[in-house]
Amino acid sequence: MLTGEIATKIDTKGRTAFPKKFREAFAGEIILTRGFEGTLVIVDKTRWDIITREVVEGSFINADVRDSTRFLVGGAQEIELDAQGRFVIPKALRQYAELDSDIVFIGLINWIEVWDKAKWENKVDQLAKNVSEVAQRLTGIQNV
Protein backbone atom coordinates (compact mmCIF):
# COMPACT_ATOMS: atom_id res chain seq x y z
CA MET A 1 0.00 0.00 0.00
CA LEU A 2 1.25 3.46 -0.89
CA THR A 3 1.11 5.71 2.17
CA GLY A 4 3.17 8.45 3.76
CA GLU A 5 5.20 11.51 2.85
CA ILE A 6 8.80 11.40 1.73
CA ALA A 7 10.70 14.64 1.18
CA THR A 8 13.64 14.64 -1.19
CA LYS A 9 15.52 16.81 -3.68
CA ILE A 10 15.44 17.29 -7.41
CA ASP A 11 18.56 18.44 -9.23
CA THR A 12 18.79 21.11 -11.92
CA LYS A 13 18.45 18.47 -14.67
CA GLY A 14 15.23 17.19 -13.12
CA ARG A 15 16.67 14.02 -11.66
CA THR A 16 15.35 12.65 -8.38
CA ALA A 17 15.28 9.35 -6.54
CA PHE A 18 12.05 7.40 -6.47
CA PRO A 19 11.68 6.57 -2.75
CA LYS A 20 12.57 2.94 -2.03
CA LYS A 21 9.41 2.48 0.04
CA PHE A 22 7.29 3.29 -3.01
CA ARG A 23 9.60 1.68 -5.56
CA GLU A 24 9.15 -1.68 -3.86
CA ALA A 25 5.36 -1.48 -4.38
CA PHE A 26 5.71 -1.06 -8.16
CA ALA A 27 6.34 -3.86 -10.61
CA GLY A 28 6.90 -3.19 -14.28
CA GLU A 29 6.03 0.05 -16.01
CA ILE A 30 5.72 3.27 -14.02
CA ILE A 31 3.77 6.18 -15.48
CA LEU A 32 4.23 9.86 -14.54
CA THR A 33 1.67 12.46 -15.62
CA ARG A 34 0.01 15.74 -14.70
CA GLY A 35 -2.23 15.61 -11.67
CA PHE A 36 -4.78 17.95 -10.21
CA GLU A 37 -3.95 20.98 -8.02
CA GLY A 38 -0.63 21.45 -9.81
CA THR A 39 0.82 18.08 -8.84
CA LEU A 40 2.32 15.17 -10.70
CA VAL A 41 0.92 11.66 -10.36
CA ILE A 42 2.81 8.37 -10.46
CA VAL A 43 0.98 5.09 -11.04
CA ASP A 44 1.84 1.59 -12.12
CA LYS A 45 0.68 0.13 -15.44
CA THR A 46 -2.35 -1.61 -13.90
CA ARG A 47 -3.65 1.62 -12.31
CA TRP A 48 -2.82 3.55 -15.49
CA ASP A 49 -4.97 1.19 -17.53
CA ILE A 50 -7.88 1.80 -15.13
CA ILE A 51 -7.43 5.59 -15.27
CA THR A 52 -7.22 5.74 -19.04
CA ARG A 53 -10.24 3.49 -19.43
CA GLU A 54 -12.24 5.78 -17.12
CA VAL A 55 -11.06 8.90 -18.94
CA VAL A 56 -11.75 7.75 -22.48
CA GLU A 57 -14.96 5.75 -21.99
CA GLY A 58 -17.03 8.79 -22.78
CA SER A 59 -17.87 9.99 -26.24
CA PHE A 60 -15.14 11.58 -28.34
CA ILE A 61 -17.73 14.20 -29.20
CA ASN A 62 -17.86 15.30 -25.53
CA ALA A 63 -15.45 18.21 -24.93
CA ASP A 64 -14.90 17.23 -21.28
CA VAL A 65 -13.76 13.76 -22.34
CA ARG A 66 -11.35 15.26 -24.85
CA ASP A 67 -9.99 17.77 -22.35
CA SER A 68 -9.56 15.15 -19.62
CA THR A 69 -7.75 12.90 -22.06
CA ARG A 70 -5.49 15.74 -23.21
CA PHE A 71 -4.67 16.70 -19.64
CA LEU A 72 -3.92 13.25 -18.21
CA VAL A 73 -2.76 11.25 -21.20
CA GLY A 74 -1.11 14.01 -23.22
CA GLY A 75 1.50 14.69 -20.57
CA ALA A 76 2.11 11.08 -19.53
CA GLN A 77 5.62 9.66 -19.58
CA GLU A 78 6.91 6.21 -18.77
CA ILE A 79 9.55 6.45 -16.04
CA GLU A 80 12.77 4.52 -16.38
CA LEU A 81 14.67 4.06 -13.13
CA ASP A 82 18.43 3.74 -13.09
CA ALA A 83 20.29 1.27 -10.84
CA GLN A 84 19.94 3.64 -7.86
CA GLY A 85 16.22 4.16 -8.43
CA ARG A 86 16.61 7.64 -9.89
CA PHE A 87 14.65 9.08 -12.78
CA VAL A 88 14.31 12.34 -14.66
CA ILE A 89 11.12 14.35 -14.45
CA PRO A 90 10.67 15.87 -17.91
CA LYS A 91 10.98 19.65 -18.09
CA ALA A 92 7.35 20.20 -19.16
CA LEU A 93 6.09 18.27 -16.13
CA ARG A 94 8.51 20.07 -13.79
CA GLN A 95 7.22 23.38 -15.10
CA TYR A 96 3.58 22.33 -14.77
CA ALA A 97 4.05 21.31 -11.11
CA GLU A 98 6.39 24.26 -10.44
CA LEU A 99 8.94 21.92 -8.90
CA ASP A 100 11.91 23.59 -7.29
CA SER A 101 14.77 21.80 -5.55
CA ASP A 102 12.69 20.42 -2.65
CA ILE A 103 9.88 18.01 -3.48
CA VAL A 104 7.63 15.62 -1.59
CA PHE A 105 6.28 12.24 -2.68
CA ILE A 106 2.86 11.56 -1.13
CA GLY A 107 1.54 7.98 -1.09
CA LEU A 108 -2.25 7.96 -1.53
CA ILE A 109 -3.00 4.21 -1.48
CA ASN A 110 -3.46 3.77 -5.25
CA TRP A 111 -1.21 6.51 -6.57
CA ILE A 112 1.63 8.82 -5.60
CA GLU A 113 1.55 12.57 -5.93
CA VAL A 114 4.69 14.66 -6.39
CA TRP A 115 4.48 18.17 -4.93
CA ASP A 116 6.81 21.10 -4.67
CA LYS A 117 7.59 21.09 -0.94
CA ALA A 118 6.44 24.68 -0.27
CA LYS A 119 3.18 24.09 -2.16
CA TRP A 120 2.62 20.86 -0.19
CA GLU A 121 3.15 22.62 3.12
CA ASN A 122 0.59 25.26 2.12
CA LYS A 123 -1.85 22.53 1.09
CA VAL A 124 -1.43 20.75 4.44
CA ASP A 125 -2.16 24.02 6.25
CA GLN A 126 -5.28 24.48 4.12
CA LEU A 127 -6.38 20.89 4.71
CA ALA A 128 -5.87 21.20 8.46
CA LYS A 129 -8.27 24.15 8.53
CA ASN A 130 -10.94 22.48 6.36
CA VAL A 131 -10.65 18.72 6.84
CA SER A 132 -13.66 18.47 9.18
CA GLU A 133 -15.90 20.20 6.64
CA VAL A 134 -14.59 18.02 3.82
CA ALA A 135 -15.14 14.85 5.86
CA GLN A 136 -18.68 15.97 6.68
CA ARG A 137 -19.47 16.53 2.99
CA LEU A 138 -18.09 13.09 2.14
CA THR A 139 -20.22 11.49 4.86
CA GLY A 140 -23.29 13.13 3.32
CA ILE A 141 -22.39 11.82 -0.12
CA GLN A 142 -21.81 8.27 1.13
CA ASN A 143 -25.11 8.16 3.02
CA VAL A 144 -27.21 9.06 -0.01
Sequence and secondary structure as in RCSB ss.txt:
>XXXX:A:sequence
MLTGEIATKIDTKGRTAFPKKFREAFAGEIILTRGFEGTLVIVDKTRWDIITREVVEGSFINADVRDSTRFLVGG
AQEIELDAQGRFVIPKALRQYAELDSDIVFIGLINWIEVWDKAKWENKVDQLAKNVSEVAQRLTGIQNV
>XXXX:A:secstr
 EEEEEEEE  TTSEEE  HHHHTT  S EEEEE GGG EEEEEHHHHHHHHHHHHSS TT HHHHHHHHHHHHT
 EEE   TTSEEE  HHHHHHHT  SEEEEEEEES EEEEEHHHHHHHHHHHHHHHHHHHHHHHHHHT 
